């Protein structure tokens, strides 16, 4: 079922967002200063390919300066594009589920540094799964 949802997301605009983020990453990669931005944009593009089955959790405090600089310079543009897609799909009768994924992607685009993606299966395993994630990855959820 997750494959069908990912295909529907791709056809509903996910591939466009992936190409948008990838082309923006190529532009930033041409400069030495933009290498970290290019990496963050490629992470966003990879999340656009298959957003169902995983959730992104941001530890904003671990990269305060990087996320703030990102949000002011590039993140707001990427998040705005995702919010436009989200608003479009929320306006339709059948697209609320797709719109929620675009909204989640917009949150991810604002602060990609310090963000880790975890499979949904791990996060639905109860308190033991969360404790295991904290031990293995040294990450607070």
Secondary structure, DSSP 8 states (H G I E B T S, - for coil): -HHHHHHHHIIIIIHHHHHHHHHHHHHHHTSSTTHHHHHHHHHHHHHHH--TTEEEEE-GGGGHHHHHHHIIIIIHHHHHHHHHHHHHHHHSSS-HHHHHHHHHHHHHHH--TTEEEEEHHHHTS-HHHHHHHHHHH----
